[in-house]
Amino acid sequence: MHLKRLSLLATLLLSLGLTGCGGDNLDTVSSGSSDNTGDTNSGDTNTGDTSDDSYTATFDTQPRIIQRGQTVTLNYPLDRITPSSLTFSFAITGNAVAGVDADYSISNTSALTFAANSNNATLTITTYVKEDVYDARTLTLTFTDSAGDEFSQPFVIPGNVYLNDTGITDYSDGSDFNLGAQPGGDLALQDAAYGLDVIINPNALANAGGDTQDASSQFYKNSRDVDIASQEYKGKAGFRFVKIGSDGMARTANSTDYECVKDEVTGLLWQVKSTTNTLTNSETDPTLPAKYQMADEQLYNAANFSYPWEASALSGVGPGWHHGSPNNNNDSFTTNTDPTGFANSICGYHSGYGDRDFDLYCASGSYANETNFLKVCGKSNWVVPTVEQLRSIMNYEQVSDYSTIVTDKHALDKTFFDCAAEDCVINNNGVNGSTYWTSSSVKDSEGLAWCVNLQSGNVQTCNKQEYHKVLVVSSNIPSEFLNPTTDDAE
């Protein structure tokens, strides 16, 4: 038995060890193997058994996402035709629930059957749409060969995907952005009359022919949810935010003891920034390299820290850039023998956790890797967001009227994303204080990535060597499904 890579997918060549007359218990049958090149005389890599009752099947072990409402057929080819039917047992694990009224159904729940005079077997999985499922469900097929070795293919069935509305609840005639009634004629059918901002918000203005409020919606907001003075406040318009503490548990809207924010509409979890952290060069001898220290090592996610773009272990594709240690721009923070070894002129990390088993730099992807190492808010699948993920928490009403920028400053809900003591979304450390990285490289332009200006709401391209801020996001998709092989960003 051996591991082989075919067509860029990780596949395992399993020796089924099935007799010509079929068998249910593979552990009682001898094991053989082939390299799956079509040459069945290449010899046995395990036991030396090259008898005719040995077959090799190819199994795809690549993690795979099956969207709800989909039917997929999984193929399991043999290295040669079998003269009689063969049966191979497998087990199903995971939290997905079987049944047509649940998450999925599968053509066979315990056996994979190769028909006589064939060299292929199939399993068919059908998933079902369920309105009340918001978390991802997992499903793993585990095959055990005659040698007792197990080989698994994991699947994930996502929860329902809902999108936030824009946050626009006022009407405009092109000069006044705060009209209480929708104009007619060519100015009718405005954003404020449609979507979740109306449907789930009891304080929405008259919609003038658009959508109507729906108290039966699972995301409907009652009077306390929209009252900024209430501990149950969920945010403006159709947004539904909840503060989350370091222990992963919910906090009240007026709490200052929180590190993350859960978006109940999209299911995404966001890490928030902390207050400004000072980076000081403690080296007094100007002829020696600088030795930077953070004023507070706990605040590695400080609002004023910025980073070049680089892919993380779980997201982002393409070449990147990083800013290393004070002594060498290409060196990483690899040891904690020097207490100043985890900071430089633009960012810092907590040296008290010791050495990491990964390179640590001042870079967007490295920051995401660190949040996974620390398991922020109990999660270990943090990534730099895509463009659409970052846009999903933006309230465009706060940037639609540029005369209000001095007051609103940015497009995120200040109750949830700002610090109580200062503005932690836009910290004006230079001209890039309002620009945040996404994980998406620009297609056909390896040196560029997409970024978002949270002050203007603009999506733009940025050179990967520029220094910008990072918000990381965690979804309900397991981390093994996140590592990309391609980037289709335009």
C-alpha positions, -999 to +999 in steps of 0.1 A: +000+000+000+014+034-009+005+070-013+004+085-048-006+119-062-028+118-093-041+148-113-031+172-085-055+154-061-042+135-031-053+099-039-046+067-020-041+034-038-059+009-015-053-028-019-088-042-014-076-078-013-109-091-025-114-126-037-129-135-071-161-146-055-165-115-035-162-108+002-175-086+030-147-089+055-115-076+039-094-083+070-094-120+062-080-116+027-044-111+017-033-076+006-016-066-027-008-033-044-003-017-078+011+016-089-021+022-109-002+029-141-019+001-160+010-023-154-004-049-131+028-069-132+049-043-114+050-064-082+035-061-047+050-034-025+035-049+007+035-086+009+048-099-024+013-113-032+006-108-069-023-133-070-054-127-091-076-121-060-058-088-053-073-055-065-063-019-062-088+009-059-081+046-062-096+068-034-097+106-035-089+119+000-091+156-009-114+175+014-145+186-005-174+210+000-209+199-011-233+228-013-269+222-001-293+211-028-265+193-047-261+157-059-226+144-064-214+110-075-181+097-061-162+072-084-139+045-071-120+029-100-103-005-098-070-012-115-087-040-135-121-056-142-134-080-116-152-111-129-176-112-099-192-086-076-170-074-048-182-056-016-161-033+005-173-019+039-169+016+051-180+038+080-196+072+081-188+098+108-194+135+113-222+157+127-242+158+094-277+141+099-288+115+073-324+117+060-343+136+033-357+159+060-322+164+073-287+172+058-280+144+033-287+110+019-262+085+005-268+056-019-253+031+005-245+037+042-220+009+048-208-009+017-192+000-016-200-026-043-181-033-075-205-051-099-193-082-118-174-075-150-167-039-140-138-019-127-156+010-110-180+015-080-199+047-071-215+063-041-241+091-046-245+118-020-275+142-021-277+172+002-309+191+012-317+228+017-328+235+053-338+270+063-329+265+100-293+253+095-266+280+099-236+260+109-215+237+086-221+200+089-193+175+085-194+141+068-164+117+066-162+083+047-136+060+062-124+029+044-103+003+061-083-021+039-073-057+046-041-046+064-062-025+089-051+009+075-078+036+074-082+061+046-108+089+048-123+115+026-139+145+045-168+165+033-185+196+046-221+206+040-223+244+046-251+260+065-274+284+047-255+314+034-272+348+041-259+382+031-260+414+050-279+443+034-261+476+028-272+494+059-289+521+038-322+530+055-326+566+044-337+579+009-319+605-012-327+629-040-291+632-050-283+661-026-301+652+006-291+618+019-315+617+048-350+619+033-377+602+053-398+593+023-388+577-010-390+601-041-410+590-070-403+589-107-368+581-117-357+582-081-380+554-069-370+518-060-342+529-038-320+505-017-337+516+015-370+501+004-356+466+000-337+438+018-330+429+054-327+465+064-364+467+060-375+431+065-360+426+100-358+462+113-389+474+131-375+510+130-372+511+092-388+540+074-419+536+052-408+515+022-431+531-004-438+500-024-408+479-015-403+450+010-423+448+042-412+440+077-414+403+085-416+395+122-414+358+114-379+361+100-352+342+120-332+374+119-360+398+129-349+425+154-372+435+182-372+469+199-344+460+223-322+447+194-323+481+178-320+502+210-284+513+213-288+518+251-300+482+256-277+453+266-294+433+238-285+458+211-275+441+178-265+470+156-280+493+131-303+486+102-304+448+093-271+440+109-270+415+139-238+416+158-229+400+192-197+406+212-177+374+220-152+370+248-119+352+247-137+321+260-159+320+230-190+330+250-214+359+242-211+392+260-237+420+263-236+449+239-222+473+265-194+449+276-158+459+272-145+424+279-146+410+244-121+401+216-144+391+188-177+400+171-201+374+157-222+384+127-254+364+132-266+369+096-235+356+077-222+334+105-188+350+103-167+357+135-144+388+134-115+396+157-115+432+168-085+455+171-071+467+204-060+501+215-028+518+203+005+500+213+038+519+214+069+504+197+101+518+213+137+513+202+155+504+235+189+505+219+207+537+228+239+530+208+232+544+173+259+522+158+240+490+169+208+475+154+176+487+168+159+467+195+122+474+195+099+466+223+061+468+227+047+488+256+021+460+261+029+426+247-008+415+251-018+441+224-003+424+194-035+433+176-030+470+182-050+494+160-018+512+148+001+481+136+003+476+099+016+448+076+026+440+040+006+414+022+015+378+024-005+345+021-013+326+053-013+289+059-051+288+053-058+315+027-043+336+000-025+326-032+005+341-049+038+357-039+039+381-010+061+404+011+070+405+048+088+427+072+111+406+095+132+413+126+149+446+133+183+431+124+174+416+091+144+424+070+142+388+057+146+372+091+116+360+111+107+361+148+120+326+156+133+327+191+124+342+224+159+343+239+159+380+234+129+397+249+130+422+221+130+396+194+093+397+187+089+434+177+102+458+151+093+492+138+058+483+125+044+455+146+050+431+174+040+397+189+039+382+224+073+366+231+059+349+262+045+320+243+079+307+232+090+295+199+065+289+172+067+260+147+061+284+119+079+315+107+065+347+122+068+380+104+051+414+102+028+403+073-009+399+069-008+361+065+017+357+094-008+377+116-035+352+107-012+323+115-006+338+149-042+342+157-047+305+149-017+296+171-033+316+199-068+301+192-084+335+195-119+332+209-115+294+207-110+293+170-082+280+149-094+287+113-087+324+112-080+339+078-076+373+062-110+380+047-120+380+010-133+412-005-169+401-001-164+390+035-149+424+045-176+443+026-203+423+043-199+441+076-198+476+061-227+500+067-227+521+036-251+546+051-221+557+072-201+566+041-228+575+016-229+611+028-193+623+029-202+653+051-207+628+080-172+612+077-158+634+105-185+619+128-188+584+116-152+580+105-157+545+090-183+520+078-182+496+107-205+497+137-186+516+164-204+499+192-189+465+182-157+472+163-143+503+180-125+505+214-142+524+242-111+546+247-103+554+210-111+548+174-096+513+168-108+509+133-091+539+118-060+548+137-044+576+117-009+562+116+000+577+083-020+578+051-031+542+052-048+543+085-082+533+070-071+507+045-074+470+052-060+440+033-081+412+019-067+377+011-073+381-027-044+387-051-053+406-082-056+382-112-027+385-136-009+410-114+012+391-089+024+422-071-011+435-063-039+425-039-073+438-032-078+461-003-107+480+012-108+516+025-132+515+055-135+553+055-147+557+020-161+522+014-140+519-017-125+486-029-092+492-046-059+475-055-028+479-033+008+470-039+017+440-017+047+458-003+025+486+011+017+485+048-020+482+057-042+469+085-057+435+090-090+422+104-091+384+105-123+364+101-133+328+112-162+309+095-179+277+104-159+258+077-133+235+091-097+246+085-088+217+063-112+230+037-096+265+036-062+260+022-066+271-015-050+258-046-062+286-069-072+322-066-100+332-090-101+368-079-104+393-107 
